[in-house]
Amino acid sequence: MTHDTPWEAGRFDARGGRKRILFGRMYEDTAIEEAAFAPGGRVFCIASAGCMAMALAARHEVTAVDINPAQLDYARERVAGAAMRIGSAERVVTVGRRLMALFGWRRRTLESFLDLEQHGEQMIFWNRYLNTAGFRLATDTLLSVHWLRSVYAAPFLQFLPAHFGRVMRSRLERCWKTQANRTNPYARALLLGDLTSAPPPQEPEKIRFACSDAASFLESCPADSFDGFTLSNILDGAPERYRQRLFAAVRRASAPQGVVVLRSFGEPTQDSPTNVAARDRSILWGIVDVRRADTVGESAS
C-alpha cells in the first residue's frame, strides 16, 4: 500500500536502506498540547521519540502511532525507561553545532546565555556574543537548499521558506524575546545537545502503540475515537492528496469539540489566530496550529 508520505522511508536521505531512528528526542513543547487538551481525554499522537506520549500520559489515554518501525520501537523503549539515544536529526545538528564553535558558540558562552531569564538581557547577550557575522554566514550556508540537499530527500525541502537561515534566526530571536532561557529545556537541547530525559510515565499501560501511517490508522478507527490529536509535522513534505486524506480521517475520528495540534517548519502565509508558534518554547516551528478538529483542513496559515 502506498502511503504518499516521505516519512515511510524511515530515513531523511533518498539513498534507501534500513529504516533509522530519526529523532532521539522531540523538539515540540508539550505545554502546548497540555493546555489544548482537556484532562482525561483520549489523545492520538505521533510516537516519534516518545516524549509527547509520555508527557500526555499523565492526564490522558494515549495512542502513539508511527509509520517508522525503528522509531516506534525506540519510543516503546523510552516509555519502558530506556535512555535517550542519538537519532539522525541530532547527528545533523551536531555538525552545525561544531561549526558554530568556530564563530564563538563555545559551551561556556552558551551556558552563560542559557542561564539568563530576562528577555532584555538575553537579547543584549545574543547580539553581542552570538549573532555574529560569521554565525549569520554559517546559518545561511548550512540552511541553504544546496547544502540541505546533501542530507535530506527532496520532499523534506520543498516546503521550506526562502532564505531559511534568516527565517531560523528570526525564530531564535522570537524565543529570546518571549521566553526565559533558564527555564527552557528546549533551548538547552538545541544549543547544547542536552538529551536529559524526563522519567518514564508512572502508568505506561496508558500508552498504546501502533505501527501505521496516521491517515490509515485513523481511517480504521470508529467515529468519536479521540478528543485530541497531536500530529507533529508529518505533513511537511507530504503531497496534497495525503494532506486531505489525513484531515478527513481526523474529522471522522474526532469526538465533538476535539482539538488538533499540527506543526510545520514552513512559514505561515498570513497571520492566523490559531497559529501559536510564538508560544512553543522549542523555537523551531513556523506554524503550531491549534484548532477544533471539525475545522481542520480549513486555511490555517
Protein Blocks (a to p, Z undefined) as FASTA:
>chain_A
ZZhiaklnopablnbpadddfbfbdcddfklmmmmpcghiacdddfknommmmmmmmmpc
cddddfblklmmmmmmmmnopacdddfklmmmmmmmmmmmmnopafklmmmmmmpcbfkl
mmmmmmmmmmcfklmmmmmmmmpmklmmmmpcfklmmmpcehkllmmmmmmmmmmmmpcf
klmmklmmmmnopabdcdddfblmlpccddddfklmmmmpcehkbfbdcehjmlgopafk
lmmmmmmmmmmmpcehiacddddfbdcfbdcfklcklmmmnlmambdcdddfklgoiafZ
Z
